[in-house]
Amino acid sequence: MCDSADDFSFSGLHLPGNTSNPVGSRVTPVTVVQLLALNSQNPGMITIANAVFGSKPNIASDILVKAFEVDKNIVDPLQAKF
């Protein structure tokens, strides 16, 4: 049962993490153990870069170029990483 403000806050997001990976980011998982007010026991995780640039089958480059409003020479190297 959630009965205090602490049940609705997580203070670990300000801590730096290792971003030496193809995505250049780090995910800080927060579960019901750290955040008691959290709506599921297992919320799961989807990284946008993997879902967009590493999808199988691939999303066509011209669609990503239009969606992100960048040149194809930006999209192609990103897709190659995944």
C-alpha positions in Angstrom: 0.0 0.0 0.0 1.3 3.5 -0.9 1.0 5.9 1.9 3.9 8.4 1.7 5.5 10.7 -0.9 8.6 8.4 -0.9 6.4 5.7 -2.4 6.1 7.9 -5.6 9.7 9.0 -6.0 13.0 7.5 -7.1 16.2 9.4 -6.5 18.7 7.3 -8.5 18.2 8.9 -11.9 20.8 11.6 -11.3 23.7 9.1 -11.0 25.9 8.8 -14.1 26.2 5.4 -15.7 28.3 3.6 -18.3 27.3 4.8 -21.8 30.0 2.9 -23.7 27.6 0.9 -25.8 26.2 1.1 -29.4 23.2 3.2 -28.2 25.3 5.6 -26.2 22.9 5.5 -23.3 22.2 3.7 -20.1 18.9 2.4 -18.8 18.3 2.7 -15.0 15.7 0.0 -14.3 13.2 1.0 -11.6 10.9 -1.7 -10.3 8.2 -2.0 -7.6 11.1 -2.8 -5.2 12.5 0.8 -5.6 9.2 2.6 -6.4 6.3 1.1 -4.4 3.6 3.1 -6.3 4.7 1.6 -9.7 0.9 0.6 -11.8 2.7 -3.1 -12.7 5.2 -5.7 -10.9 7.1 -6.1 -14.2 6.8 -3.0 -16.4 9.3 -4.3 -18.9 11.7 -2.2 -21.0 11.9 -1.2 -24.6 14.8 0.9 -25.9 13.7 3.2 -28.7 17.0 3.0 -30.6 16.8 -0.8 -30.8 13.2 -0.8 -31.7 13.6 1.8 -34.5 17.0 1.2 -35.9 17.3 -2.5 -35.2 13.9 -3.6 -36.0 13.5 -6.9 -38.0 12.4 -6.5 -40.7 14.2 -3.1 -41.1 12.2 0.1 -41.3 12.9 1.6 -44.7 15.6 4.3 -44.6 13.4 6.8 -46.5 10.7 6.5 -43.8 13.2 7.1 -41.0 14.7 10.1 -43.0 11.2 11.7 -43.1 10.3 10.8 -39.6 13.4 12.2 -38.0 13.9 15.0 -40.6 17.6 14.0 -41.2 19.7 13.0 -44.2 20.0 9.4 -45.3 23.7 9.6 -44.4 22.7 9.9 -40.7 20.2 7.1 -40.8 22.3 4.5 -42.6 25.1 4.4 -40.1 22.6 4.2 -37.2 20.9 1.2 -38.8 24.3 -0.5 -39.4 25.0 -0.4 -35.6 22.0 -2.6 -34.9 
